[in-house]
Amino acid sequence: MIRGLIFDINGTLSDIWTDEESLDTYRVVSDFLDYQGVKIKPEKVKELYFELNKRQRADSDEPYPEFDIVALFAEMIDGNASDFTRALPKKKRKLLPAVAAEVFRAASRRRLRLYPDVKKTLDALKKKYRLASVSDGQAQWARAELASVGLDGYFHPFVVSGNYGYRKPDERLFKKALKKMDMTAEEVVFVGNDMYRDVFGAAQLGIKTVLFRSNQGEQEYCGTKADVEITAFAQLPAAVKTIEKSMKK
């Protein structure tokens, strides 16, 4: 029987939209860095963001590499530090890349909210199933954004790709969740919005899947099919029951 449910976060539970193309995003970051003695024009901050992001992925040996936003800003700051920057208190200087990463995310964010009925549905499901998460994202942002929408503490374990240097569909992320849950692939259902990263990724291990067709994510991938598809989050309990019934046959 199904004992646990593993969720993707962004695009599945949270309807989030960030704009990494707008120069306004980088103007805020540029102004913040200026207060730290790091003088980089918004256009250059944007250029460096994409350049360093791309380089991190290219330098990785992983098949599905994940970037490190804190390391990215550390390199950007170190490469443009002034005497003023180097004279900052040691504790502040150490925290600066992480804070810059949060400022960047906040400046880029245009929307962050739960999809309809998410919290009500999770509250009902957690009475019967253990809830966990496997999500692509940066650890610097993920838990804070979950807390922002009122879901901090719902998921144990909470596996975030940014902590490992690789992202879904890498099966190791799913394996980490299973190990921490002390469950087998046959005892869980994965719920996600992306046919490639979520459904294909989980299915590699024999995990049953539910695809939530939200306003985000890849909806098709090389003939991959979810066990059940839903178009509203409130349909999830019935979808899980459908999977449980199919397993009894």
Helices and strands as residue ranges (DSSP letters): E 4-7, E 14-18, H 23-34, H 42-59, H 69-78, H 83-86, H 90-108, E 109-114, H 118-125, E 130-135, H 139-148, E 158-160, G 161-163, H 171-181, G 185-187, E 188-192, I 195-200, H 201-203, E 208-212, E 228-230, G 233-235, H 236-248
